[in-house]
Amino acid sequence: MNPTDLPADVVQAATTEDLLSAVRAIAQGPLAQRAQAIDEGAYPEDLLKQLAAVGAMGAHIDRPGQPGNYMATIAAMAEAGKVCGATAFMMWCQSVCALYMDASSNPALKGERLSAHLSGAGIGGTGLSNPMKSFAQIESFLLKATPTEGGYLVNGTLPWVSNLAGNHYFGAIASVVGEAGKEVMFILKCDAPGVTLKGCPKFSGMEGTGTYAVQCKDLFIGVADPARPYIRNIRAAFVMLQCGIAAGIIQGAIDSMWAVEDQLGHVNQFLDDRPDQLQAELDDLLGRVAELAKTPYDSSNEFFIDVLNVRIDGGELCMRAANSALMHQGARGYLMSSDVQRRVREAQFVAIVTPAIKHLRKEVAALCAEDMPA
């Protein structure tokens, strides 16, 4: 099915309720049928375009007469994530790429180009794993930008960038050679001269996420934003959106526990982390996210600490819920074909994807120390 095949009243759903209904129809229909194949390596570009066509990865972006709604994008991501965590992750990639374009000072990324991205006519990813870790002094910048006439020449290799294909694009940051503390952010096109996509080693799951190593050799970029002020403006929104991935996986795990309650409740009652308890914790978590989502561009340290903490709690709850679902389902949940077994690996991914839980805790510690009185 192409986006244009969807009912007219579904395309670009006008309200959150309409949006979630449209996403649910895709998630419980074609996405559910292909979740295992996606986990094993089938990149679902057509489904991502369908999800974009109903507005699932663009509700957070301001439009004429329609202010952005971060919680709507997070909820749409969670709706798909109940069925397939890999797809929720790719929705996050597309959503944050929209954030990069919208927040850029480059007018070429706005207007028709941004509209095409929001509708799914363009597909984008995020190459900020290495830069985020570099800003946190965890590793060094892997892309180097050398000043040249009219712009920069970029060289280097990013090892893991997701939601890519030959004609896709993603947000990237390179450190400027010879100018300490200066970095530039730009949209990197996968089919630009000097860019090569290389396959990655086989992962334990999430294989269908279009993840590649991206090699740049004398890639010319003419327009770029100063990275540090740019990142400070979008950092909270970037991290906050990831809560949609966690929420979907958690809810899917809880649903799978209830699915065996009539049959196994008499013995499952002796397990820790029962579904009603986990549901209460998830509801509380989403309440916190919803409050933070009201001011996604608050650049204060205090606000960012709150966002980092809710993301930490989401990652930890994700692993607990997925593991508990496996315990509730027993041997049937240990089958390789089980969505419960798949969800355990998806939850582990939420814990290690940038920013990983250890990275998040490091950031919280650093920000708290920065805000302490001398």
VONUZA-381008 format. One record per residue (C-alpha): residue number from 1; residue in three letters; x, y, z. Coordinates in pm, 1 decimal. Each point is the difference from the previous one (the first is absolute). Layout:
torba bami east north up
NUM ALA X Y Z $
...
//
This chain:
torba bami east north up
1 MET 0.0 0.0 0.0 $
2 ASN 125.3 348.6 -88.6 $
3 PRO -79.6 307.4 210.2 $
4 THR -235.9 115.4 -273.9 $
5 ASP -201.2 -322.7 38.9 $
6 LEU -102.6 96.3 353.9 $
7 PRO -348.7 141.7 59.1 $
8 ALA -11.1 378.2 -48.2 $
9 ASP -129.4 57.3 354.2 $
10 VAL 302.3 -184.1 139.0 $
11 VAL 276.1 185.0 -183.7 $
12 GLN 154.1 272.2 218.9 $
13 ALA -232.8 -75.8 293.0 $
14 ALA -114.8 328.7 151.1 $
15 THR -29.9 -100.3 366.5 $
16 THR 196.8 -221.7 234.3 $
17 GLU -293.5 -241.8 20.0 $
18 ASP -20.5 -22.1 -378.8 $
19 LEU 376.8 -33.9 -23.9 $
20 LEU 17.6 -288.7 247.1 $
21 SER -292.0 -174.5 -169.6 $
22 ALA 180.2 24.0 -334.4 $
23 VAL 329.1 -121.9 146.5 $
24 ARG -178.5 -285.7 178.7 $
25 ALA -152.6 -119.1 -327.0 $
26 ILE 344.6 -21.7 -157.8 $
27 ALA 166.1 -147.3 309.9 $
28 GLN -252.1 -274.6 62.5 $
29 GLY -36.7 -77.5 -370.5 $
30 PRO 301.1 -8.1 -235.1 $
31 LEU 258.4 81.6 267.9 $
32 ALA -107.5 -287.9 226.0 $
33 GLN 25.4 -237.6 -295.4 $
34 ARG 358.0 108.1 -70.1 $
35 ALA 143.2 66.9 347.1 $
36 GLN 205.1 -318.7 9.6 $
37 ALA 132.8 57.9 -351.2 $
38 ILE 102.4 353.8 98.3 $
39 ASP 180.8 -133.7 306.9 $
40 GLU 188.0 -237.0 -230.5 $
41 GLY 102.8 263.4 -255.1 $
42 ALA -287.1 112.2 -224.8 $
43 TYR 5.5 381.0 -14.4 $
44 PRO -365.7 119.5 -13.1 $
45 GLU 34.4 319.4 -201.9 $
46 ASP -355.2 -30.3 -134.5 $
47 LEU -146.1 -23.2 350.5 $
48 LEU 204.3 298.3 116.1 $
49 LYS -142.1 200.7 -288.6 $
50 GLN -351.6 -105.6 97.5 $
51 LEU 61.8 106.5 358.6 $
52 ALA 143.2 332.2 -114.9 $
53 ALA -299.6 55.0 -230.8 $
54 VAL -239.4 -9.8 296.0 $
55 GLY 217.0 251.1 188.6 $
56 ALA 162.9 -241.7 245.2 $
57 MET 348.7 151.8 -21.4 $
58 GLY -89.7 364.6 -43.0 $
59 ALA -258.1 92.2 262.6 $
60 HIS 271.8 164.9 210.7 $
61 ILE 90.1 253.1 -270.6 $
62 ASP -176.3 337.5 -7.9 $
63 ARG -211.2 63.1 -310.4 $
64 PRO -212.0 296.8 -104.5 $
65 GLY -295.6 9.4 237.2 $
66 GLN 106.9 -322.3 170.0 $
67 PRO 261.2 11.4 278.7 $
68 GLY 224.3 -300.2 46.3 $
69 ASN -107.9 -270.8 244.5 $
70 TYR 293.5 -203.1 129.9 $
71 MET -219.6 -232.7 200.9 $
72 ALA -195.1 -92.5 -314.0 $
73 THR 319.1 -111.3 -174.9 $
74 ILE 111.0 -191.8 310.8 $
75 ALA -339.6 -170.3 27.3 $
76 ALA 1.5 -94.2 -369.0 $
77 MET 347.5 -148.6 40.1 $
78 ALA -119.7 -200.5 301.4 $
79 GLU -303.6 -128.2 -190.4 $
80 ALA 228.0 -152.6 -264.4 $
81 GLY 255.1 -106.2 262.7 $
82 LYS -254.4 -226.4 170.8 $
83 VAL 21.2 -212.8 -312.9 $
84 CYS 357.2 60.8 -120.6 $
85 GLY 269.4 180.9 195.6 $
86 ALA 223.6 25.5 -306.1 $
87 THR -266.4 194.7 -185.8 $
88 ALA -47.3 233.1 298.1 $
89 PHE 374.7 64.3 -7.8 $
90 MET -9.8 84.2 -372.2 $
91 MET -294.7 231.2 66.7 $
92 TRP 217.7 174.9 257.4 $
93 CYS 278.0 34.8 -260.1 $
94 GLN -242.4 158.9 -246.3 $
95 SER -148.4 222.8 271.3 $
96 VAL 332.5 136.7 123.4 $
97 CYS 117.5 58.9 -355.6 $
98 ALA -309.8 219.3 -38.8 $
99 LEU 106.3 175.8 320.4 $
100 TYR 347.4 69.0 -145.1 $
101 MET -144.7 143.2 -319.4 $
102 ASP -256.7 213.6 178.8 $
103 ALA 254.5 139.2 249.1 $
104 SER 263.2 78.9 -264.2 $
105 SER 76.8 352.9 -114.1 $
106 ASN 32.2 -133.5 -356.3 $
107 PRO -311.8 105.3 -196.2 $
108 ALA 69.8 -274.6 -254.8 $
109 LEU -105.4 -257.1 263.3 $
110 LYS -334.6 167.3 61.1 $
111 GLY -305.8 43.2 -221.0 $
112 GLU -48.5 -267.0 -264.3 $
113 ARG 292.2 -211.4 118.3 $
114 LEU -124.5 -19.2 357.3 $
115 SER -354.9 -62.8 -121.0 $
116 ALA 124.9 -285.6 -217.5 $
117 HIS 178.6 -148.2 300.0 $
118 LEU -305.5 26.7 224.5 $
119 SER -220.8 -167.4 -261.7 $
120 GLY 241.3 -291.3 -51.3 $
121 ALA 105.2 103.3 -350.5 $
122 GLY 345.7 36.8 154.2 $
123 ILE 149.6 -235.2 259.8 $
124 GLY 270.8 104.7 243.6 $
125 GLY 202.8 -123.7 293.9 $
126 THR 221.9 129.2 274.1 $
127 GLY 377.7 -21.0 11.0 $
128 LEU 40.2 157.8 342.2 $
129 SER 107.2 -306.6 198.4 $
130 ASN 368.4 82.2 -27.5 $
131 PRO -42.0 378.6 45.3 $
132 MET -218.5 -41.3 308.7 $
133 LYS 262.3 -225.8 155.1 $
134 SER 272.0 242.0 -108.5 $
135 PHE -169.8 295.6 169.3 $
136 ALA -15.8 -218.0 314.7 $
137 GLN 375.6 -78.5 -23.5 $
138 ILE -70.1 -370.2 -57.9 $
139 GLU 164.8 -17.8 -342.9 $
140 SER 149.4 228.1 -268.4 $
141 PHE -170.4 145.2 -306.6 $
142 LEU 28.7 -239.7 -291.5 $
143 LEU -86.2 247.7 -276.4 $
144 LYS 247.7 280.6 -71.5 $
145 ALA -90.7 311.0 -200.3 $
146 THR 283.1 183.2 -174.1 $
147 PRO -80.6 359.1 -103.8 $
148 THR 9.0 55.2 -375.2 $
149 GLU -132.3 259.2 -240.4 $
150 GLY -375.2 29.1 47.2 $
151 GLY -29.1 -253.6 280.7 $
152 TYR 172.7 -311.0 134.8 $
153 LEU 139.2 -334.5 -111.9 $
154 VAL -111.0 -277.1 236.2 $
155 ASN 194.9 -321.6 59.3 $
156 GLY -47.6 -291.7 236.9 $
157 THR -230.5 -291.3 73.9 $
158 LEU -302.8 -28.4 228.1 $
159 PRO -38.3 -368.1 100.8 $
160 TRP -375.8 -16.0 73.5 $
161 VAL -261.4 219.0 -168.0 $
162 SER -359.6 -124.1 -29.1 $
163 ASN -304.7 46.2 -223.7 $
164 LEU 215.5 25.8 -310.1 $
165 ALA -13.6 -107.1 -362.6 $
166 GLY 175.0 125.8 -310.6 $
167 ASN -217.3 309.4 -47.8 $
168 HIS -52.2 84.5 368.9 $
169 TYR 171.3 264.7 212.9 $
170 PHE 79.5 71.0 364.9 $
171 GLY 118.0 263.9 243.4 $
172 ALA 376.2 -2.5 62.6 $
173 ILE 260.6 198.3 191.9 $
174 ALA 369.1 40.5 -84.6 $
175 SER 275.8 166.9 199.1 $
176 VAL 176.5 277.7 -189.6 $
177 VAL 367.8 -68.8 -65.8 $
178 GLY 228.3 264.8 149.8 $
179 GLU -275.9 165.2 205.1 $
180 ALA -17.7 -159.9 345.3 $
181 GLY -348.0 -9.9 149.7 $
182 LYS -173.7 74.2 -330.3 $
183 GLU -235.1 -249.4 -161.5 $
184 VAL -250.1 32.9 -283.4 $
185 MET -332.6 -175.9 -49.6 $
186 PHE -146.4 -79.4 -340.6 $
187 ILE -225.5 -239.5 -189.9 $
188 LEU 206.7 -273.6 -163.4 $
189 LYS -148.8 -157.7 -313.7 $
190 CYS 81.2 -368.2 -43.5 $
191 ASP 29.3 31.2 -378.0 $
192 ALA 228.2 306.3 5.4 $
193 PRO 340.5 -28.6 -171.6 $
194 GLY 253.0 -133.2 247.9 $
195 VAL -251.3 -188.6 217.2 $
196 THR 0.1 -380.9 26.2 $
197 LEU -235.2 -221.3 203.6 $
198 LYS 154.3 -316.9 140.2 $
199 GLY -181.1 -291.3 163.8 $
200 CYS 34.5 -51.9 376.1 $
201 PRO 72.5 -324.4 190.1 $
202 LYS -315.3 -200.9 74.7 $
203 PHE -177.7 120.0 312.5 $
204 SER -194.1 -221.1 242.2 $
205 GLY -317.8 179.1 -103.5 $
206 MET -129.4 322.9 -153.3 $
207 GLU 158.4 -114.2 -326.3 $
208 GLY -258.5 162.8 -224.3 $
209 THR 75.7 355.6 109.5 $
210 GLY 201.7 100.1 -307.2 $
211 THR 318.5 36.0 205.1 $
212 TYR 329.0 59.3 -182.5 $
213 ALA 349.7 128.8 48.3 $
214 VAL 29.8 326.1 -194.2 $
215 GLN 335.4 87.8 -153.0 $
216 CYS 71.6 355.0 -117.3 $
217 LYS 292.0 83.0 -227.7 $
218 ASP 36.3 366.5 -92.5 $
219 LEU -374.7 55.5 29.6 $
220 PHE -72.3 365.8 -74.6 $
221 ILE -254.2 182.8 214.6 $
222 GLY -79.8 359.9 -74.6 $
223 VAL -243.5 91.7 278.0 $
224 ALA 26.0 -106.0 364.5 $
225 ASP -118.1 117.7 340.9 $
226 PRO 233.0 61.5 298.5 $
227 ALA -61.2 -321.7 191.5 $
228 ARG 30.4 87.0 368.5 $
229 PRO -277.6 262.3 31.4 $
230 TYR -212.2 -206.1 -237.6 $
231 ILE 33.8 -314.0 213.5 $
232 ARG -74.5 187.6 321.0 $
233 ASN -331.1 115.3 -150.8 $
234 ILE -113.8 -345.4 -112.7 $
235 ARG 168.2 -235.5 249.5 $
236 ALA -303.2 -41.9 227.5 $
237 ALA -236.0 -63.1 -291.9 $
238 PHE 246.4 -250.6 -151.5 $
239 VAL 13.2 -208.0 319.2 $
240 MET -367.0 43.7 90.9 $
241 LEU -121.6 -145.6 -328.8 $
242 GLN 178.0 -327.4 80.6 $
243 CYS -250.6 -56.7 280.4 $
244 GLY -247.3 -104.4 -268.7 $
245 ILE 214.6 -301.2 -90.0 $
246 ALA 21.5 -111.1 364.1 $
247 ALA -370.0 58.8 68.4 $
248 GLY -105.1 -215.3 -293.6 $
249 ILE 222.5 -292.0 96.4 $
250 ILE -113.3 21.8 362.9 $
251 GLN -367.8 2.6 -95.2 $
252 GLY 50.8 -290.6 -238.1 $
253 ALA 167.6 -197.6 278.7 $
254 ILE -285.0 74.7 241.6 $
255 ASP -258.1 -104.3 -260.1 $
256 SER 179.5 -332.0 -49.9 $
257 MET -15.0 -66.3 375.7 $
258 TRP -376.5 51.6 5.9 $
259 ALA -30.1 -229.4 -302.3 $
260 VAL 96.4 -301.3 215.5 $
261 GLU -160.6 111.4 325.1 $
262 ASP -309.0 -224.0 -26.9 $
263 GLN 216.3 -304.4 -67.1 $
264 LEU 304.6 69.3 218.0 $
265 GLY -112.4 259.0 253.9 $
266 HIS -22.3 -259.0 275.8 $
267 VAL 377.4 -44.3 -14.0 $
268 ASN 103.0 336.4 -148.4 $
269 GLN -137.6 170.4 311.5 $
270 PHE 322.5 -103.1 172.9 $
271 LEU 216.0 199.7 -242.0 $
272 ASP 133.0 349.2 63.0 $
273 ASP -95.5 286.2 -232.9 $
274 ARG -357.7 -99.1 -68.7 $
275 PRO -183.6 169.3 -289.4 $
276 ASP -221.3 223.8 213.2 $
277 GLN 304.7 126.9 189.0 $
278 LEU 193.0 64.2 -321.6 $
279 GLN -300.7 173.9 -155.4 $
280 ALA -18.4 238.8 293.3 $
281 GLU 369.5 77.6 -36.9 $
282 LEU -36.4 54.0 -375.2 $
283 ASP -298.2 230.2 49.3 $
284 ASP 198.5 204.1 250.8 $
285 LEU 297.2 16.0 -238.4 $
286 LEU -219.0 119.6 -286.1 $
287 GLY -151.9 263.3 225.4 $
288 ARG 347.6 136.5 64.6 $
289 VAL 82.5 -8.6 -371.5 $
290 ALA -322.9 181.2 -86.1 $
291 GLU 86.4 281.7 241.0 $
292 LEU 350.4 34.7 -144.1 $
293 ALA -136.1 -13.5 -356.0 $
294 LYS -178.2 331.6 58.1 $
295 THR 333.7 188.1 -16.9 $
296 PRO 231.6 -216.3 -215.8 $
297 TYR 237.2 286.8 -85.0 $
298 ASP 74.9 103.6 358.0 $
299 SER 380.4 16.3 -10.7 $
300 SER 59.8 27.8 375.9 $
301 ASN 211.9 -258.8 176.3 $
302 GLU -275.0 -62.0 254.3 $
303 PHE -249.0 -93.1 -271.5 $
304 PHE 253.0 -216.5 -183.5 $
305 ILE 76.6 -192.0 319.2 $
306 ASP -371.4 -77.3 34.3 $
307 VAL -8.6 -124.1 -360.9 $
308 LEU 310.7 -213.8 50.7 $
309 ASN -147.2 -153.3 315.2 $
310 VAL -329.3 -90.5 -165.3 $
311 ARG 194.3 -156.7 -287.7 $
312 ILE 208.3 -201.1 251.7 $
313 ASP -313.2 -118.6 177.5 $
314 GLY -158.0 -92.5 -333.3 $
315 GLY 299.8 -210.2 -103.8 $
316 GLU 12.8 -181.0 333.4 $
317 LEU -375.1 -63.6 6.8 $
318 CYS 24.2 -125.9 -356.8 $
319 MET 249.2 -270.6 97.4 $
320 ARG -197.1 -98.4 309.4 $
321 ALA -326.8 -26.9 -191.5 $
322 ALA 148.4 -200.0 -286.6 $
323 ASN 173.8 -240.5 235.0 $
324 SER -314.6 -39.8 210.2 $
325 ALA -205.3 -72.1 -312.1 $
326 LEU 239.6 -281.3 -84.4 $
327 MET -37.7 -141.3 351.5 $
328 HIS -379.3 23.7 -21.6 $
329 GLN -16.6 -177.6 -334.3 $
330 GLY 254.2 -267.7 87.5 $
331 ALA 129.5 -235.4 -268.0 $
332 ARG -229.8 137.2 -270.4 $
333 GLY 160.2 340.2 49.7 $
334 TYR 344.5 -149.8 -53.1 $
335 LEU -77.6 -115.1 -353.5 $
336 MET 201.1 189.6 -259.4 $
337 SER -325.4 81.0 -179.7 $
338 SER -157.5 150.4 314.6 $
339 ASP -66.0 372.9 13.8 $
340 VAL 79.7 -25.4 372.9 $
341 GLN 351.0 -126.2 -71.3 $
342 ARG 47.3 268.8 -263.9 $
343 ARG -112.8 266.5 244.4 $
344 VAL 275.4 -96.3 245.1 $
345 ARG 257.3 84.8 -266.2 $
346 GLU -184.6 317.6 -94.4 $
347 ALA 3.9 110.1 364.5 $
348 GLN 372.4 -63.8 21.6 $
349 PHE 41.2 223.8 -303.5 $
350 VAL -190.8 281.2 172.9 $
351 ALA 248.0 -27.7 287.3 $
352 ILE 309.7 28.8 -222.0 $
353 VAL -107.4 225.1 -288.8 $
354 THR 150.6 348.1 24.2 $
355 PRO -37.0 141.2 252.1 $
356 ALA 42.8 -329.3 186.1 $
357 ILE -97.4 -26.3 366.2 $
358 LYS 363.8 36.2 107.9 $
359 HIS 35.0 307.4 -224.6 $
360 LEU -320.5 148.8 141.4 $
361 ARG 118.4 -48.6 357.1 $
362 LYS 335.8 158.8 -86.1 $
363 GLU -180.6 301.8 -145.5 $
364 VAL -223.2 36.0 306.3 $
365 ALA 302.3 -14.0 231.2 $
366 ALA 186.6 259.9 -206.9 $
367 LEU -297.9 237.4 -17.8 $
368 CYS -70.6 -31.7 372.5 $
369 ALA 365.5 77.6 77.1 $
370 GLU -12.5 298.4 -238.2 $
371 ASP -303.7 142.3 179.3 $
372 MET 140.9 -47.7 352.4 $
373 PRO 96.9 323.2 176.9 $
374 ALA 372.6 58.9 33.8 $
//
